[in-house]
């Protein structure tokens, strides 16, 4: 089934927006957004400047207070305006710019118009690849395979950090054994063989592949040693720019760039298709938590912290050192007193 439906060559289809725009505008009117409704109406009739203005108005509403206090309808309003703006860029064959606008709608907008945004991204990406061509070559590696140098690692890691055998390593671990021996007694485990069939295990170290499927997409990244540092900040850059920062990074002289705790696979479907949800995730029952991505250069550090739910970490490319403490020791790990950072330790 075509994602473009009956749209013209200079447009992508937005069936949900077409059906829901009146309801969205009525809701915004109810909350006093008269100026936005005026601009969005002009945008729908073909006014590109009005579309830009409507997007700016919605953006201001998204930043009018704490994120949780923003009315959901303004998130949908932002998605709506992004679709209008992207439509104009698409019609002008400005496909990279259209993708940037659509990604902002995916990152900051609501869920109502999500399928329209995803469909528009698919159509626009296909157009962009048709112009740029498919990169064929030697499969440049993002990370070169190197033998693990234990002595070098111990120069950085704490004393005895690699000698602890409390966390066991298992292969061919059944769901029953995982439940009985690890999940219920809260005992961590390393499972060594449940990702070999993932396409990501080979594709994600191929720099050309990553650039081809996601290079023009816009992603939020963290810049700085870690989120507890005063100089820490966030940026929006293309995935290609991020990959180049990762490849050129020298942690001794530059500030690392880290794509951290971002629902990347909800945003970029091509990367979502490269992974599988392990059956172990179904053990606890209830709703599956978001699938987030952590992607960064060597030397990237996440401060000591705790999460409010269980985690399964899948390490696809490279190596990661993780230190775990029993939950009973939380009060002895110097947690921050501030509400926003109360799940993080004051030490690293």
QUIRARA-V658986 format. One record per backbone hydrogen bond with DSSP energy under -0.5 kcal/mol. NH is the residue of the N-H (numbers start at 1). CO is the residue of the C=O. Records with the same first field share a line. If there is no record, write none. Layout:
NH: CO / CO
This chain:
7: 4
11: 8
18: 14
19: 15
20: 16
21: 17
24: 20
25: 21
26: 22
27: 23
28: 24
29: 25
30: 26
31: 27
32: 29
33: 28
34: 32
37: 33
38: 34
39: 35
40: 36
41: 37
42: 38
43: 39
44: 40
45: 41
46: 43
47: 42
48: 46
51: 47
52: 48
53: 49
54: 50
55: 51
56: 52
57: 53
58: 54
59: 55
60: 56
61: 57
62: 58
63: 59
64: 61
69: 66
70: 67
74: 71
75: 71 / 72
76: 72
77: 73
78: 74
79: 75
80: 76
81: 77
82: 78
83: 79
84: 80
85: 81
86: 82
87: 83
88: 84
89: 85
90: 86
91: 87
92: 88
93: 90
94: 89
95: 93
98: 94
99: 95
100: 96
101: 97
102: 98
103: 99
104: 100
105: 101
106: 102
107: 103
108: 104
109: 105
110: 75
114: 111
117: 113
118: 114
119: 115
120: 116
121: 117
122: 118
123: 119
124: 120
125: 121
126: 122
127: 123
128: 124
129: 125
130: 126
131: 127
132: 128
133: 129
136: 134
142: 205
150: 148
153: 149
154: 150
155: 151 / 152
156: 153
157: 153
161: 158
163: 160
164: 160
168: 166 / 188
170: 190
174: 172
178: 174
179: 175
180: 176
181: 177
182: 178
183: 178
184: 179
186: 183
187: 182
188: 186
190: 168
191: 189
192: 170 / 190
198: 195
200: 274
201: 198
202: 199
203: 199
204: 200
205: 202
206: 203
207: 140 / 205
210: 206
211: 207
212: 208
213: 209
214: 210
215: 211
217: 214
219: 237
221: 235
222: 258
223: 233
224: 256
229: 226
232: 229
233: 223
235: 221
237: 219 / 235
239: 214 / 217
240: 215
242: 238
243: 239
244: 240
245: 241
246: 242
247: 243
248: 244
249: 245
253: 250
254: 250
256: 254
258: 222
259: 295
260: 258
262: 293
264: 262
265: 291
266: 263
267: 263
268: 264
269: 267
271: 268
272: 268
273: 269
274: 271
275: 272
278: 276
281: 278
282: 279
283: 280
285: 282
292: 290
293: 262
295: 259
297: 257
300: 297
301: 225
303: 301
304: 347
306: 343
314: 312
315: 313
316: 314
322: 320
329: 326
330: 327
332: 329
333: 330
336: 341 / 344
341: 338
342: 339
344: 341
345: 304
346: 334
